[in-house]
Amino acid sequence: MIKKIFFTLINVLSVLVIAAAVVVLCSVVLTRQGEAPSIAGYTVFRITTGSMAPAYKTDELLLVKQTNPEEIKEGDVISFYSTDPALDGAVNTHRVMEIEKDGDHWFYTTKGDANNVVDAYTVDSEYLIGKVIGSSLMLGKLARLVSNPLIFIPIILLPLAVILITNLARTVSLAKKIAKDEEEAAVKEAIQQIREQRRKKNSEEKSNEVKSNEINSNEINSDDNKE
């Protein structure tokens, strides 16, 4: 019983992991080049530097929600495509220190919490990805481990492959068993129908024989009466 529950949990977990992988893959494939993949307006980033310490540590996973530019306030932590040539358009995550508006565009002066000065380039709302609404250092560490092929392949990919192959073998075996059971059921039904037809035929023959005997008996009685 415990073994069955264990394998059921493993199967459910494998299905969830595969489903999540498919969703992530689809989001990546459908995302235009140069943009960060997002699902339902949410994007996940992992901190790779210490510029936002101590609020956000290196490897911490951030949940970023797509936000309208006018909703951003001073003190919010935002993710954006940096226009700093040194970052070459990479995603950066810093805190908003000042906000200015010029026509339809908002400009944010940002700064890393661990940095001594504000960023050299202001952020145009055109390059805004969203506001940080949550974080997890544990999930970030886990994501870093999973992204390492030396860990991902033997610990996650191979076990999932074994589970998928095992489930496929079980499915094929179950399909064969169902087909065999259906075939046996069909044969039994055919035999039953043949027996039923034979029984009806025998019954009809006996009934005809009885009627024939009765007719012969009546004819004999009729001849006796004539005599």
Buried (B, 14 or more C-beta within 10 A) or exposed (E): EEEEEEBEEBBEEBBEBEEEEEEEEEBEEEEEEEEBBBEEEEBBBBBBEBBBBEBBBBBBBBBBBBBEBEEBEEEBBBBBBBBEEEEEEEBBBBBBEEBEEEEEEBBBBBBBBEBEEBBEBBBBBEBBBBBBEEBBBEBBBEBBBEEEEEEEEEEBEEBBEEBBEBBEEEEEEEEEEEEEEEEEEEEEEEEEEEEEEEEEEEEEEEEEEEEEEEEEEEEEEEEEEEE
